[in-house]
């Protein structure tokens, strides 16, 4: 995917959409990225915390928690890509 800033809009070129060039207002794209970043950073901090605990003391529940968090992160990224591809940000 290519992104170019043009004025106050972001051009998003997607290979799977019918209309390959979509205009997303910069403020909408910025809000979306900030929310996504917040979600991703939160999950990554939890993963780092569990790995620290694993280094200090082994507990199988920490591994299970890490597995659950990676699934959550993967699902969030899938939703983000789907929102962009569907044009959800333009609504």
Secondary structure, DSSP 8 states (H G I E B T S, - for coil): -EEEEETTEEEEE-SSSSSSEEEEEHHHHHHHHHHHHHHHHHHHHHHHHHHHHHHHS--HHHHHHHHHHHHHHHHHHHHHHHHHHHTGGG-
